[in-house]
């Protein structure tokens, strides 16, 4: 299990979700020569490419001071099911990989939480409480109860949205698979990273469609902005027809 040292803070154990399958795990050989230190434990000898990638991504995400403040403070609200997700994470990685300041070009910081209380009054109470604990941060922090999304999504985007049962499910429904990433601190010991579609595209600066919902227009708008901000980005078309149309325009 990897460990992530928070800037000016503790070192946490990194947990990747979903967990890599046992069959995919590779056992590294323990050193056979005499050592001055204790030999590594069985847990430390087991890892996967996915876990090594997760350590690299998480290590960069926490170098953004806004991300770090959010994951350190959100627990004060007493909500168990939550994630800091999407753009503020993968765009922090893109910034640092291309030599830019960690916060450059990040429009907002999305916090997904889940509560069975689907009233607007309850969500508004959480939003206001979050605004107080993040009042010193110069950032646009968006806090949304994923249990309520299906109530307002059709009016905003013109399409239906299935009721969700966890905060993580909301992260699966972004138009780009690159956006499917979440990070949170769990207690004093763990840093949790949620990456249901993997992290290769985040690291390699690739945006490809996630067609869980018919959001081709939203995908086009977002990737157009991203490419202006990060010219190194590779964008895959939503459909083959989109690619042909792009070629004709060029």
C-alpha positions as CSV (number, residue, x, y, z in Angstrom):
1,X,0.0,0.0,0.0
2,X,1.4,3.4,-1.0
3,X,1.7,6.3,1.4
4,X,1.1,9.9,0.6
5,X,2.7,12.7,2.6
6,X,0.4,15.7,2.8
7,X,2.2,19.1,2.5
8,X,3.0,20.3,6.0
9,X,0.9,17.4,7.3
10,X,0.8,13.7,8.1
11,X,1.6,10.8,5.9
12,X,-1.5,8.8,5.0
13,X,-2.1,5.3,3.6
14,X,-3.5,5.5,0.1
15,X,-6.5,3.3,-0.7
16,X,-7.6,2.9,-4.3
17,X,-11.2,2.2,-5.2
18,X,-12.3,0.0,-6.8
19,X,-9.7,-2.3,-5.4
20,X,-7.5,-4.0,-8.0
21,X,-8.4,-7.6,-8.5
22,X,-6.3,-10.1,-6.6
23,X,-5.4,-11.9,-9.8
24,X,-3.9,-8.8,-11.2
25,X,-1.7,-8.1,-8.2
26,X,2.0,-8.8,-8.5
27,X,4.1,-9.9,-5.6
28,X,7.5,-8.2,-5.6
29,X,10.4,-10.2,-4.3
30,X,11.5,-9.3,-0.8
31,X,15.3,-8.6,-0.6
32,X,17.2,-11.6,0.4
33,X,20.4,-9.8,1.5
34,X,20.9,-8.8,5.1
35,X,19.4,-5.4,6.0
36,X,19.7,-3.0,8.8
37,X,15.9,-2.5,8.7
38,X,12.9,-4.7,9.2
39,X,11.9,-6.5,6.0
40,X,8.8,-5.2,4.2
41,X,5.4,-6.6,5.2
42,X,3.3,-8.8,2.9
43,X,1.0,-5.8,2.3
44,X,3.9,-3.6,1.2
45,X,5.2,-6.2,-1.2
46,X,1.9,-6.3,-3.1
47,X,1.0,-3.7,-5.7
48,X,-0.3,-3.2,-9.2
49,X,0.3,-0.8,-12.0
50,X,-3.0,0.8,-11.0
51,X,-1.9,1.4,-7.5
52,X,1.4,2.9,-8.6
53,X,-0.4,5.2,-10.9
54,X,-2.8,6.2,-8.1
55,X,0.1,7.2,-5.9
56,X,1.5,9.5,-8.6
57,X,-1.9,11.1,-9.3
58,X,-2.8,11.5,-5.6
59,X,0.6,12.9,-4.8
60,X,0.0,15.7,-7.3
61,X,-3.6,16.4,-6.4
62,X,-2.7,17.2,-2.8
63,X,-0.2,19.9,-4.0
64,X,-3.1,22.1,-4.9
65,X,-3.7,24.0,-1.6
66,X,-7.5,24.2,-2.3
67,X,-7.8,20.5,-2.7
68,X,-5.7,19.9,0.4
69,X,-7.9,22.3,2.5
70,X,-11.1,20.6,1.3
71,X,-10.0,17.1,2.0
72,X,-8.7,18.1,5.5
73,X,-11.8,20.1,6.5
74,X,-14.9,18.5,5.0
75,X,-15.2,15.9,7.7
76,X,-16.1,18.7,10.0
77,X,-19.6,18.6,8.5
78,X,-20.1,15.0,9.8
79,X,-21.0,13.6,6.4
80,X,-19.6,10.1,5.7
81,X,-20.4,9.6,2.0
82,X,-18.6,12.3,0.1
83,X,-15.9,12.9,-2.5
84,X,-14.0,15.9,-3.9
85,X,-14.1,15.2,-7.6
86,X,-13.6,15.8,-11.2
87,X,-11.8,18.9,-12.7
88,X,-10.0,20.2,-9.6
89,X,-8.2,16.8,-9.5
90,X,-7.3,15.9,-13.0
91,X,-6.6,19.6,-14.0
92,X,-4.3,19.9,-11.0
93,X,-2.4,16.9,-12.4
94,X,-2.3,18.5,-15.9
95,X,-1.1,21.8,-14.5
96,X,1.8,20.3,-12.6
97,X,2.8,17.9,-15.4
98,X,3.1,20.9,-17.8
99,X,4.9,23.2,-15.4
100,X,2.0,25.4,-14.5
101,X,0.8,26.5,-11.0
102,X,-1.4,23.9,-9.5
103,X,-4.6,26.0,-9.4
104,X,-4.3,27.6,-12.9
105,X,-7.4,27.3,-15.1
106,X,-9.5,25.4,-12.5
107,X,-13.0,26.9,-12.6
108,X,-14.6,25.2,-9.6
109,X,-14.1,22.5,-7.0
110,X,-16.9,20.0,-6.9
111,X,-17.8,18.2,-3.7
112,X,-20.3,15.2,-4.1
113,X,-22.0,14.0,-1.0
114,X,-25.0,11.7,-0.4
115,X,-27.8,12.2,2.1
116,X,-31.2,10.5,2.2
117,X,-32.7,13.9,3.1
118,X,-33.6,15.1,-0.4
119,X,-35.1,18.4,0.7
120,X,-33.6,21.6,-0.7
121,X,-33.6,23.0,2.8
122,X,-31.3,20.2,4.0
123,X,-28.9,20.6,1.0
124,X,-28.8,24.4,1.5
125,X,-27.9,23.9,5.1
126,X,-24.9,21.8,4.1
127,X,-23.9,24.3,1.4
128,X,-24.0,27.2,3.9
129,X,-22.0,25.2,6.5
130,X,-19.4,24.3,3.9
131,X,-19.2,28.0,2.9
132,X,-18.2,28.8,6.5
133,X,-15.5,26.3,6.8
134,X,-14.0,27.2,3.4
135,X,-14.6,31.0,3.8
136,X,-10.8,31.7,3.6
137,X,-10.3,29.9,0.3
138,X,-10.4,32.0,-2.9
139,X,-12.2,29.3,-4.9
140,X,-15.6,28.5,-6.3
141,X,-16.6,25.4,-4.2
142,X,-19.7,23.6,-5.4
143,X,-21.4,21.2,-2.9
144,X,-24.2,19.0,-4.1
145,X,-26.3,16.2,-2.6
146,X,-26.2,13.4,-5.2
147,X,-29.5,12.1,-3.9
148,X,-31.2,15.2,-5.3
149,X,-29.6,15.4,-8.8
150,X,-32.4,13.5,-10.6
151,X,-34.9,16.2,-9.3
152,X,-33.2,19.1,-11.2
153,X,-31.1,17.6,-13.9
154,X,-33.8,17.1,-16.6
155,X,-34.7,20.8,-16.4
156,X,-31.1,22.0,-16.6
157,X,-29.9,19.5,-19.3
158,X,-33.0,18.4,-21.0
159,X,-32.5,14.7,-20.4
160,X,-33.5,12.2,-17.7
161,X,-31.2,11.2,-14.8
162,X,-31.5,8.1,-12.7
163,X,-31.8,8.4,-9.0
164,X,-28.5,7.7,-7.3
165,X,-27.7,5.7,-4.1
166,X,-24.2,6.9,-3.3
167,X,-22.0,9.9,-3.9
168,X,-19.6,7.8,-6.0
169,X,-22.4,7.1,-8.6
170,X,-22.5,10.8,-9.5
171,X,-18.8,10.7,-10.5
172,X,-19.6,7.9,-13.0
173,X,-21.9,10.1,-15.1
174,X,-19.7,12.9,-16.3
175,X,-19.4,13.2,-20.2
176,X,-15.7,12.5,-20.1
177,X,-14.1,9.5,-18.5
178,X,-11.2,11.7,-17.4
179,X,-13.7,13.4,-15.0
180,X,-14.4,10.1,-13.2
181,X,-12.1,10.6,-10.2
182,X,-12.7,11.4,-6.6
183,X,-10.5,12.0,-3.6
184,X,-11.1,12.3,0.2
185,X,-9.4,11.9,3.5
186,X,-10.8,9.3,5.8
187,X,-9.9,9.9,9.4
188,X,-6.3,10.2,10.5
189,X,-5.0,7.3,8.6
190,X,-6.3,7.1,5.0
191,X,-6.4,9.0,1.8
192,X,-8.9,7.4,-0.5
193,X,-8.8,7.7,-4.3
194,X,-11.9,6.7,-6.4
195,X,-11.0,5.9,-10.1
196,X,-13.7,3.6,-11.6
197,X,-12.5,4.2,-15.1
198,X,-8.8,4.1,-14.3
199,X,-6.2,6.9,-14.2
200,X,-4.2,6.5,-17.4
201,X,-6.2,9.2,-19.3
202,X,-5.7,11.6,-16.4
203,X,-2.0,11.0,-16.4
204,X,-1.6,11.0,-20.2
205,X,-3.8,14.1,-20.7
206,X,-6.5,12.4,-22.8
207,X,-10.2,13.2,-22.8
208,X,-12.4,10.5,-24.3
209,X,-16.2,10.3,-24.1
210,X,-18.1,8.6,-21.3
211,X,-21.4,7.8,-22.9
212,X,-23.3,7.0,-19.7
213,X,-25.6,9.9,-20.6
214,X,-26.2,11.6,-24.0
215,X,-24.1,14.6,-23.3
216,X,-22.2,15.0,-26.6
217,X,-22.7,18.8,-26.6
218,X,-21.5,19.2,-23.0
219,X,-18.5,17.0,-23.9
220,X,-17.7,19.2,-26.9
221,X,-18.0,22.4,-24.9
222,X,-15.8,21.2,-22.0
223,X,-13.1,19.7,-24.2
224,X,-12.9,22.9,-26.3
225,X,-12.2,24.9,-23.2
226,X,-9.8,22.3,-21.9
227,X,-7.8,22.3,-25.1
228,X,-7.5,26.1,-25.0
229,X,-6.2,25.9,-21.4
230,X,-4.0,22.8,-21.9
231,X,-3.0,22.5,-25.6
232,X,-1.2,19.3,-24.9
233,X,-4.6,17.6,-24.4
234,X,-5.7,14.8,-26.8
235,X,-9.4,14.7,-27.3
236,X,-11.2,11.7,-28.7
237,X,-14.5,12.5,-30.7
238,X,-17.9,11.5,-29.3
239,X,-18.7,9.7,-32.5
240,X,-17.0,9.0,-35.8
241,X,-19.2,11.6,-37.5
242,X,-17.9,14.2,-35.1
243,X,-14.4,13.4,-36.2
244,X,-15.3,13.7,-39.9
245,X,-17.0,17.0,-39.2
246,X,-13.8,18.2,-37.5
247,X,-11.7,17.2,-40.4
248,X,-14.0,19.1,-42.9
249,X,-13.8,22.2,-40.8
250,X,-9.9,22.0,-40.8
